[in-house]
C-alpha cells in the first residue's frame, strides 16, 4: 500500500493493468485524468486489491483541506486591504 502519495512499485506491483496505468498517469502529471481513471475503476466493482489501490490514488491526489482555509484567509485579507484603500482614498 502506498503511503503519503508514493507510487507503488512498478511491474511487480499488485493490481491490474488499469490501476497501474492510472498511477502512471499521475506520475506523468495528469492528476485529473488519474482521478477519473480511479473513479471509473471503482465504479466497475473491482477486486479488493484494485479497490484499495484506486482508493489510495484518490487519497494521494486529493487537495488538502488546509489549502482551502489558506485561500479563504488570503481572500479575506485582500478584501480588508481593498476596503481600507477605498475608504482612505474616497
HELIX and SHEET records of a PDB file:
HELIX    1   1 UNK A   17  UNK A   27  1                                  11    
HELIX    2   2 UNK A   31  UNK A   43  1                                  13    
HELIX    3   3 UNK A   48  UNK A   60  1                                  13    
HELIX    4   4 UNK A   65  UNK A   88  1                                  24    
END                                                                             
